[in-house]
Amino acid sequence: MSRSRFRALVVLLLVVARAAEISLTIVNVVSPQDVKIWEPTSVAAKKGDRITLRLVNKHADEHGYEIAAFGVKEVVPGDKTATVSFAADRAGVFPIKCHLHPAHVAGQLVVLE
């Protein structure tokens, strides 16, 4: 199991164990394949949870973080941090992407019923 998949599983297990307020740090890193990604790539929550994401960009150039279904669309300047919060008010699987660099595959938000 890859490191990022293991982290996603741990995040999922933690979310299932508790509800109400989710707070995670998401870091823009370079993968072993030399691709810039936000990690962990997947975020899991229960419907009704309040999610706060601290986005840390460790690169000199700006990067985006978007979860369109929840109105999240943040540009994080190089070597800066931004925070976004939203309510997971509906269940489903929602794509997470960098809206500035569409070729970057970011991940998914999984909201459980």
N, C-alpha and C positions, 0 to 999 in steps of 0.2 A: 504494500500500500504506500503510495507516495505521501510525502510530508504534507502537502496541501490537502489531499483527500482525508488524511488522518485528522488534521485540524478542523476540517469541515464536519467530520463525524463527531469530534469532541464538542464543537459548538452546537451541533444538533442535539446531542445528548444533554448538554447543559440547559438548553432551551426547553426541552421536554420536561426536565426536572423542575423548572421554575417558570413562573409566568409573571406578567405585568410590566416589568421594566428590563429592557435588554440594552446593554451598553458594551460596545465593542470598539477596538482599535483596528482599523484597516490600513495596511501599509502598502505603498506602491514600491514594488521591488523588481529586480531583474531575475527572471527564471533561469534555470540551468540551460535552457535553449536560447538564451539571450533575448527574451521577450519581456517587455515591461508589463507587469500585471499588478492588480490590487489583490492582496492576500490577507485573510483567507478569501478565497474566491466565492464561496457560498455562505449565505447567512440564513439562519432558520429562526422562526418565531412562531408563536401561537396567535391566532386571530384575536385582536383586541390588545395585544402588547404594544407598548410604546418603545420605539427603537431609536437609540442615539448612536450614531457612528462617528468616531473620531478618525478623520481621513488624514493620513500622514504621507506627504509626497517627499520622498528622499532623492528626487532627481532635480536637476537644474531647470528643466522645462516644465511648464504647467501640464496638468492632466485633469481630465474630467471624470466624474463619477455620477452615473445616472441610473435611477430606477423610475422610469417614466410612469409606471402605473400608480406611483405614490407621489408624484410631483417632485421627486428629488432630482436636481440637476445642478451640481456644484462644480466649479472650476477651482482647483487647488493650485496656487502658484508654486513655482519651484522652491524646494527646501522649506515649505510652509505646511501648516496644519489647518484644517477646517473641520467644523462639526455640523452635522445635519441630524435632524430629529423628525420623526413622523410616526403616525399610528398605523399599525398593520390591521386595517379595518376590513380586510377581505382575504379569504383563503385562496391559495393557488401557488403556482410557480411563476415568478416574474423575472425577466432578464435584467442583469446589471451590466452596464457597458460604460466605456469611455466615449462620451459624445463628441470629444475633440479628435479622437483617433479611432474611427470606426473599425479598423482592422484589429484593434485590441479586444480580445475576448475577456470579459471581466468575470462573469459568473451568473449566479442566480440567487434570488431571495425566495425561500420556501416558507410559506405561511400555512401552518396546520390549523385545521378546524378546532 
